[in-house]
Amino acid sequence: MVALCLQVWGQEADSSDVFYRHLSLKEVVVTGATGLTKLKDTSVPVSLLNNRDLQLQSSTNIIEAVTEMPGVTQVTTGSSISKPVIRGLGYNRIVVVNDGIRQEGQQWGDEHGIEVDAASVSSVEVLKGPGSLIYGSDALAGVLNFNTTPIVPLGKMRANFSTEYQTNNGLFDCSFNFAGNKGGNVWSARYSEKMAHAYKNRYDGRVPNSQFRERAAQLMGGVNRHWGHSRLTLSYYNVTPSIIEGERDEATGALLCEYGKVNQYGHGMPYQQVYHYKAAWDNTIALGAGKLNAMIGYQLNQRQEFEDAEHPNDYELYFKLHTLSYNVHYLTSAFEGWNLTGGVSGMYQHSLNAGEECLIPEYTMTDIGLFATATRQLSNVNLSGGLRYDYRHLHSEQLLEDDVLRFSDFKRNFNAVTGSLGVVWHACSHWDLRANVARGFRAPNISELASNGVHEGSVRYELGDQNLKPEYSLQFDLGTEFTNDIVDVQLSLFASHIDNYIFLHRVDEVIDENYDTFCFDSGDSRLCGGEFSLDFHPMHNLHLGTRVDFVRAVQLHQPEQSKYLPFTPAPRWNTDVKYEFTHDGRVFNNAFVSVGLDYTFKQNHFYGLCDTETATPAYALLNASAGTDIMCRNRRWASIAVIATNITDKAYQNHLSRLKMLDVNAVTGRRGVFNMGRNITFKLTIPLEW
C-alpha cells in the first residue's frame, strides 16, 4: 500500500493549515510497504489530492470529488451513487482503502456506491496500475486510499465544524469533529449528516428519485508510545439513495414521479437502505531494527432494496456481507541501503440473502497472500520491486425456489503469482524519470460467476457464468516530471494487456419480458493511454494549470461493434487560472479567485453490440470559485468558499453515466437522463484549538 501522510519531509503537516497553502509534491512523504519515502522516489504513478483541494471541490460524494485527478473518472447512477474508474478500469478492479483497511461492500453492482463519509477524508491518494503486490486480487487497476484526519499533536485538542449548501439539488450537509492527544492518549469523534432533493437540468427539469440522505459517525481511541502505537476506529455509515428509472409520460415526455414529491428530501420509489459498520484495529510495534505492523478489520455491510410503492417499507432484496480482513508485515532497514518488507494479508467473507428476491447466491470466500518487497537507493537511482503469491477459495451455495434450481452449489479456487519492478532516475535536481512493470491479478466476483435474476436498480436481468477465468494483467508505466520555482510538468504513459477481461453486455435472449438481458463474457484486451499536467506560476500569486488524460481500451480479435470495452471514459482536457490576493492579511488571508474550463471529448469508441452502448457527444463546462480565510489576532477563525459549476447550465451526458441508456423521450427524441445543470456551492469551515 502507498498511503499519503500529508507531511513535509521530517515534519507532520497540520491539515487545518493547508486549506490554501501550496504543498510541493517534491516534499510529500508517502508510506509504502517498504516505509516512508518521498513521492519523487516512487516508481509507480501516484496522484495526490490534499485537504485544501478537497475543500475546493463541489461534489455530492467522495468519489465525485476524486475525479479532479487526471486518470480518475466515475460510473454514476444519478448524483448519489458513484463508482471509481482508474484509467478505464473500475468495479472490483479497484481496491478502496479507508481507515487503513480495504473497503468491502457490494461493489460488484452498478448502482452500489462506496460507503465512505466524505467529511472524514482528509486527503486522497491514487495508485494507478496493478496494486496486487500489497492487496492481492481486485487491485488490478489500482488503489484508492482515503486518509482520515491526522493525529492531533501532543498536548492539543481540536474541534472542527464544516457545512455546505448546493443550489441545484438543495444539498445540505454538516460535520463536527473533536479530537485530542493528552500524554500520548489519542482520541477522535465525528458525526456527519447530508441530504439532497432531486437535481435538475435544462432538458429534464427535476429528475425524480435523484434525492438521497446520509448519516455517519466515527470514534477513534488509542495510545502513542515510544514503542509504537495502537488505535481502534469504529465507524457507522448509512445512506438512503432513491433509484432513477427514467420512465416518461408518452404524451409530454416528462419524467414520471409516481411516489412522493419531486423536490422532497425523503426517499422516492424504488430506493435503497445501506448500512455499513466497521472496526479497524491498527498496531505498530518497534521490533529490533524494524517495526511490525498488524492491521485487523471487521465490516458488516447491509443493503436493502425497496421496490413496492404499496408497501414502501418492505424490502425485496437484502444482502448481508460479513468481512474479516488482516494485513501483518514486518519492515526492516537492517541491511545497509536496503528496505525490506515481508508479510501476509487476506480476508474471510460470508454473504447472506435475507430478502424475498435473490440476485446472487449466498457464498463464503477465503483469501490469503504472502508478499515480500525491497527498495534500494543507489546514488541518484532508486530501485524497488517485490513478489506475491495469492490463493482464493470461493464456495457458492445451492438455492431451490419451488423445487426449481435457482443457484447451483459450486466451488472455485484461484491462485496467482504477481510482482512489480521499478526504477526512478533523478537526472538532476529538477528532473525525474521513472519506469515500472507490474503483473496484476483479479478473480471473478460472485456476480460475474453466478448472478441470476432481475436487478431493479440496474433495470435488467443479469446472468453470470461459472466458467469465467481470472483476469491477469501486464502493465508498463513510463513517467517523467520536471519541477522548478515557476513550473511543474508531469507526463505518465501506460500500456496494459489483460487476459480474460470480464465485462457485461446486452444480449437478444429474453428471460423476463419486462427487462433486457445482460450476460457476463470475457476476452483478451489491450489498454493504453496516459496523463499530462502542467502547473505554471510565473508570479507568486498567479497559477495557470492544465491537465489532459485519455485511455484507449479494445478487445482483441473482435469486429467493430464489439471491439471497444464498455464504460471506457472519453478523453478529457481541463484548464484553470487562479489568482491569490493575499497570503498574510490580518482579516482576509489566502483570498483567491479561480476560473476553469472542463472539456470532455466525444466518445466514439463504444461497445455497440446489441445496443449495449452508444456514442456520446462532446461538452464543455465553465466553472469558477473564490474563497478566503477569516483571521482575528493572527488566528484563523473560519474559511469560506463559493464554487460555481456548469455556469452556462449546459445540458450534457457523461459517457459513464448509467442514466444515459434509459428510456427515449418520445417528444424530443433524446435518450436517457441528463447530468446536473448549473450548481453553486457555499462552504464554511470553523476550526477551534486548545
Number of C-alpha atoms within 10 A of each C-alpha: 20 24 25 26 21 28 18 17 15 10 9 14 16 17 18 20 11 15 19 23 12 9 15 10 16 14 16 20 24 24 15 16 24 25 19 17 16 16 21 24 23 22 25 30 23 20 19 21 19 23 23 19 19 21 20 20 22 22 20 23 21 24 25 22 21 24 17 16 19 21 26 24 27 26 25 25 27 27 21 27 25 23 24 27 25 27 27 24 25 25 21 22 28 27 28 23 20 21 24 21 25 19 23 25 24 22 21 17 15 18 24 23 25 20 26 24 25 20 25 23 19 22 24 27 23 24 23 23 31 34 29 33 30 28 25 31 33 25 26 33 29 27 29 28 26 25 22 17 20 17 17 19 15 14 13 15 18 17 17 17 18 20 19 19 21 21 14 19 25 19 22 19 21 18 22 20 21 17 22 23 21 15 12 17 17 24 21 21 18 20 20 22 20 23 23 27 26 27 27 22 20 15 17 20 15 21 28 30 32 28 30 28 22 20 18 24 20 20 18 18 18 18 17 18 11 8 11 15 18 20 18 19 20 19 21 20 20 21 25 23 32 28 29 26 24 23 19 17 13 13 9 11 17 19 22 16 19 13 15 15 15 22 19 16 20 18 27 30 22 21 25 25 18 22 20 23 19 21 21 22 21 20 18 19 17 15 14 9 10 17 18 19 20 18 21 19 23 21 24 21 20 21 24 19 28 23 20 14 14 8 9 16 11 15 21 16 20 22 22 20 22 18 21 18 22 19 22 17 20 21 23 19 17 12 9 8 11 17 21 22 23 20 20 20 21 21 19 17 19 17 22 17 18 17 16 10 15 22 23 27 24 22 20 19 19 18 19 21 24 21 24 22 23 20 23 16 15 11 8 13 16 19 20 23 20 22 20 22 18 23 18 20 16 20 18 21 15 14 17 10 8 7 7 8 11 18 20 14 13 13 14 15 12 17 19 20 19 25 23 23 20 21 22 23 20 19 12 10 10 13 17 20 20 24 21 23 22 25 25 28 30 27 27 24 18 22 20 24 20 23 24 20 19 21 21 20 21 19 17 17 23 26 23 21 18 18 12 18 18 19 22 22 23 21 22 20 23 20 21 19 19 17 19 11 11 12 15 19 18 17 19 21 19 22 18 22 20 21 18 20 22 22 15 17 20 20 15 10 11 12 14 12 9 11 16 17 21 20 18 21 17 17 18 18 21 20 21 19 19 21 23 20 21 19 19 19 18 12 10 10 14 15 18 17 18 18 22 19 24 21 23 19 24 23 22 15 11 12 10 13 15 20 19 23 27 24 22 26 30 24 20 22 19 20 17 18 18 19 18 19 16 15 16 12 15 15 15 18 21 19 21 20 17 18 16 19 18 19 17 22 17 17 17 14 24 26 24 19 16 12 14 17 21 17 13 20 15 18 16 18 20 19 20 19 21 19 23 23 26 20 17 12 8 12 13 19 15 18 24 20 21 21 21 20 23 19 14 13 15 19 20 21 20 22 28 20 20 21 22 24 16 16 17 18 22 15 12 10 10 14 16 20 28 23 24 26 23 21 23 19 22 19 21 18 20 18 17 15 11 8
